[in-house]
Amino acid sequence: MGGSMLYQVSLLQALSLGRYEGSISIGELKKNGDIGIGTFDGLDGEMIMLDGTVYKASADGSVSVISDDVTTPFANATFAKDDLSKTVSASSMKELNDGIDRIVSERGINCVYFIRLNGVFDSIRLRSVPKQKRPYRKLADVLSSEQVEWTLKGIGGTVVGVYCPSYMSMVNNHGWHLHFISDDRKKGGHVLDLSVKNGMCQFTVVDTLKIVLPDDPSFHSLDLSKDQEKEIKRIEGAE
C-alpha cells in the first residue's frame, strides 16, 4: 500500500447538519498534510491545500492565502506521494469520475485516494459560499439560497480531490470530492463540472485513517445516526 495517512477533521455529516465551528487550526492541519480540501470556521469559503500552502476560495471569486491561526470545521489532508500517475481526459465531471474510478478499481477500491490533477481546463464550473452567521442552517439550505457559481474557460490549474470508499459513507462522502485552484492562485472553488484534455493525474494511496472529532456541545448535540448519503451527494453536486 501507499503508506500514507488521511487526516480528517470532524465529519462531513456534521458539516451537513450545520456544525461550522472551527475545531482544528490550519497550523495543526499543515502538520498532518501538504495537500487537501475543506472549509473554514463559519463555512467561510472553500479550502484548497496544495504544496503545503492553504488557500481560501471566497464567494466573491477571490483567492487568498490563509494564516495558521485560522480554524477549520472540516478538512481532509495527507502528504502527497506520486504512487500512481495517469494522463486523464474528460469532457464532463461524470466522465472524469468514471475514468478515475476505473483507475481506483484496478488499484483497490477500499483505500482512500487523494489526487492532484494538473492541466489546462477547457471549462470548469466552480462554487463557493459566504461565511455564515449563527444560528447556523443545514448545509443544503445554505447552498440552495447562497451558493455562488462561476465558470472559467481555458484556464491552467490544479484539481485537488479525495476519494472515500463506500464504508466511509457515514463519516465522509462515498466517491470523489474535488476542489480547484488556478496556476496564478487567483481563482478557485468546489468543482461542479469540468472539461480537460491530457491532464496529468497523480494519485496518493492512503491506507491509514485518522479522524479528529470535536469535543464540544455543538458536536455532541448532533444526531448522526441518520444515513445522509443521498443528501451528501446533493451537497457535493453529484445529483
C-alpha positions as CSV (number, residue, x, y, z in Angstrom):
1,M,0.0,0.0,0.0
2,G,1.0,3.7,-0.2
3,G,1.8,4.1,3.5
4,S,0.0,7.5,3.6
5,M,-2.5,8.7,6.2
6,L,-5.8,10.5,5.8
7,Y,-6.0,13.2,8.5
8,Q,-9.7,14.2,8.7
9,V,-11.1,17.0,10.9
10,S,-14.6,16.1,12.1
11,L,-17.2,14.5,9.8
12,L,-18.7,15.7,6.6
13,Q,-22.1,14.6,8.1
14,A,-21.6,17.1,11.0
15,L,-20.9,19.9,8.5
16,S,-24.0,18.8,6.6
17,L,-26.1,19.3,9.7
18,G,-24.7,22.8,10.2
19,R,-21.8,22.4,12.6
20,Y,-19.5,25.1,11.2
21,E,-17.4,25.9,14.3
22,G,-13.7,25.5,13.6
23,S,-12.1,22.9,15.8
24,I,-8.5,22.5,14.4
25,S,-6.1,25.3,13.4
26,I,-4.7,25.5,9.9
27,G,-1.2,25.3,11.5
28,E,-2.2,21.9,13.1
29,L,-3.7,20.7,9.8
30,K,-0.4,21.5,8.0
31,K,1.5,19.3,10.4
32,N,-0.5,16.4,9.0
33,G,-0.5,17.0,5.3
34,D,0.5,19.2,2.4
35,I,-2.4,18.5,0.1
36,G,-6.1,18.6,0.9
37,I,-9.6,20.2,0.9
38,G,-12.1,21.5,3.4
39,T,-13.6,24.8,4.6
40,F,-13.1,27.3,7.3
41,D,-14.8,28.5,10.5
42,G,-18.3,29.6,9.8
43,L,-18.3,27.8,6.4
44,D,-16.2,30.7,5.1
45,G,-15.4,29.6,1.5
46,E,-13.6,26.5,0.0
47,M,-10.2,25.3,1.2
48,I,-7.5,24.1,-1.2
49,M,-4.3,22.9,0.3
50,L,-1.5,22.5,-2.2
51,D,2.2,22.1,-1.7
52,G,1.8,22.9,2.0
53,T,0.0,26.2,1.4
54,V,-3.7,26.7,2.4
55,Y,-5.8,28.8,0.1
56,K,-9.4,30.1,0.5
57,A,-11.7,30.5,-2.5
58,S,-14.2,33.0,-1.3
59,A,-17.8,33.5,-2.5
60,D,-16.7,36.8,-4.3
61,G,-14.4,34.7,-6.5
62,S,-11.2,35.8,-4.9
63,V,-8.4,33.5,-3.5
64,S,-6.3,34.3,-0.5
65,V,-3.6,32.5,1.5
66,I,-4.8,31.6,5.0
67,S,-2.7,32.0,8.1
68,D,-2.0,29.2,10.6
69,D,-4.3,30.6,13.3
70,V,-7.5,30.3,11.3
71,T,-9.6,27.2,12.2
72,T,-11.4,24.6,10.2
73,P,-14.6,22.7,11.0
74,F,-14.0,20.1,8.3
75,A,-10.9,19.1,6.2
76,N,-9.1,16.2,4.6
77,A,-5.4,16.2,4.2
78,T,-2.4,13.9,3.6
79,F,1.2,14.2,2.5
80,A,1.2,13.8,-1.3
81,K,3.1,10.9,-2.8
82,D,3.1,10.0,-6.5
83,D,2.1,6.4,-6.0
84,L,0.5,6.3,-9.5
85,S,0.3,8.7,-12.4
86,K,-2.1,8.7,-15.4
87,T,-2.9,11.0,-18.2
88,V,-6.6,11.9,-18.0
89,S,-9.0,13.5,-20.5
90,A,-12.7,14.1,-19.7
91,S,-15.5,16.3,-21.2
92,S,-17.6,16.3,-18.0
93,M,-17.4,15.7,-14.3
94,K,-19.1,12.3,-14.8
95,E,-16.6,11.3,-17.4
96,L,-13.7,12.3,-15.1
97,N,-15.3,10.4,-12.2
98,D,-15.8,7.3,-14.3
99,G,-12.3,7.4,-15.6
100,I,-10.6,7.8,-12.2
101,D,-13.0,5.3,-10.7
102,R,-11.6,2.7,-13.2
103,I,-8.1,3.5,-12.1
104,V,-9.1,3.2,-8.4
105,S,-10.9,-0.1,-9.1
106,E,-7.7,-1.5,-10.7
107,R,-5.6,-0.4,-7.7
108,G,-8.1,-1.3,-5.0
109,I,-11.5,0.3,-4.2
110,N,-11.3,0.0,-0.4
111,C,-8.4,2.5,0.1
112,V,-8.7,6.3,0.3
113,Y,-7.1,8.2,-2.6
114,F,-6.0,11.8,-3.0
115,I,-5.5,13.2,-6.5
116,R,-3.6,16.1,-7.9
117,L,-4.8,16.8,-11.5
118,N,-2.8,19.4,-13.3
119,G,-3.8,20.7,-16.7
120,V,-5.4,23.3,-18.9
121,F,-9.2,23.1,-18.3
122,D,-11.3,23.9,-21.4
123,S,-14.1,24.7,-18.9
124,I,-14.5,24.4,-15.2
125,R,-17.6,25.2,-13.2
126,L,-17.0,26.2,-9.5
127,R,-18.9,27.2,-6.4
128,S,-18.2,28.8,-3.1
129,V,-20.3,30.1,-0.2
130,P,-20.2,33.2,2.0
131,K,-19.3,33.0,5.7
132,Q,-22.4,32.1,7.8
133,K,-23.8,33.7,10.9
134,R,-25.4,31.9,13.9
135,P,-27.8,30.3,14.2
136,Y,-26.3,28.0,11.6
137,R,-28.5,26.4,9.0
138,K,-28.0,23.0,7.4
139,L,-25.5,23.0,4.6
140,A,-28.1,22.0,1.9
141,D,-30.2,25.1,2.9
142,V,-27.2,27.4,2.7
143,L,-26.2,26.1,-0.7
144,S,-29.8,26.4,-2.1
145,S,-30.0,30.0,-1.1
146,E,-26.4,31.4,-1.0
147,Q,-24.2,29.3,-3.3
148,V,-22.3,31.3,-5.8
149,E,-21.3,29.6,-9.1
150,W,-19.0,30.7,-11.9
151,T,-17.4,29.1,-15.0
152,L,-13.9,29.6,-16.1
153,K,-12.7,28.9,-19.7
154,G,-9.2,27.8,-20.9
155,I,-7.6,28.1,-17.5
156,G,-4.5,26.3,-16.2
157,G,-4.7,24.9,-12.7
158,T,-4.9,22.0,-10.4
159,V,-7.8,19.9,-9.1
160,V,-7.2,18.5,-5.6
161,G,-9.5,15.6,-4.8
162,V,-10.3,12.9,-2.3
163,Y,-11.9,9.6,-2.9
164,C,-13.5,7.7,0.0
165,P,-14.7,4.1,-0.2
166,S,-18.3,3.0,0.4
167,Y,-17.8,2.0,4.0
168,M,-16.9,5.7,4.9
169,S,-20.3,7.0,3.8
170,M,-21.3,7.7,7.5
171,V,-18.3,9.9,8.1
172,N,-17.5,11.4,4.7
173,N,-18.6,11.3,1.0
174,H,-18.5,8.0,-0.8
175,G,-16.8,8.8,-4.0
176,W,-14.9,12.0,-5.2
177,H,-14.8,15.4,-3.6
178,L,-12.9,17.9,-5.8
179,H,-11.6,21.5,-5.4
180,F,-9.7,23.6,-7.9
181,I,-7.1,26.4,-7.8
182,S,-5.7,28.2,-10.8
183,D,-2.0,28.3,-11.7
184,D,-1.9,32.0,-10.8
185,R,-3.6,31.3,-7.5
186,K,-6.3,33.9,-8.2
187,K,-9.3,31.6,-8.9
188,G,-10.7,28.5,-7.2
189,G,-13.6,26.7,-5.6
190,H,-15.5,23.5,-5.2
191,V,-15.7,21.7,-8.6
192,L,-19.2,21.1,-10.1
193,D,-18.2,20.3,-13.7
194,L,-15.2,20.4,-15.9
195,S,-13.6,19.6,-19.2
196,V,-9.9,18.8,-19.6
197,K,-7.6,17.2,-22.2
198,N,-4.4,15.3,-21.3
199,G,-4.3,16.4,-17.7
200,M,-1.6,14.7,-15.5
201,C,-3.3,13.0,-12.6
202,Q,-1.1,11.9,-9.6
203,F,-2.6,9.5,-7.1
204,T,-1.7,9.2,-3.4
205,V,-2.8,5.9,-1.9
206,V,-3.9,6.1,1.7
207,D,-4.1,3.1,4.0
208,T,-4.2,4.7,7.4
209,L,-7.1,6.8,8.7
210,K,-7.1,9.4,11.5
211,I,-10.3,11.3,12.3
212,V,-10.1,14.1,14.9
213,L,-13.5,14.7,16.4
214,P,-14.6,17.9,18.1
215,D,-15.3,17.6,21.8
216,D,-17.9,20.2,22.4
217,P,-21.7,20.6,22.9
218,S,-22.2,21.7,19.3
219,F,-20.9,18.3,18.1
220,H,-22.3,16.1,20.8
221,S,-25.8,17.5,20.3
222,L,-25.9,16.3,16.6
223,D,-28.0,13.3,15.6
224,L,-25.5,11.4,13.4
225,S,-27.5,8.2,13.4
226,K,-29.4,9.0,10.2
227,D,-27.8,7.9,6.9
228,Q,-27.1,11.2,5.0
229,E,-25.6,9.6,1.9
230,K,-28.2,11.0,-0.6
231,E,-28.1,14.4,1.0
232,I,-24.3,14.4,0.9
233,K,-24.4,13.5,-2.8
234,R,-26.7,16.5,-3.5
235,I,-24.4,18.8,-1.5
236,E,-21.4,17.6,-3.5
237,G,-23.2,18.4,-6.7
238,A,-23.4,14.7,-7.8
239,E,-27.2,14.6,-8.1
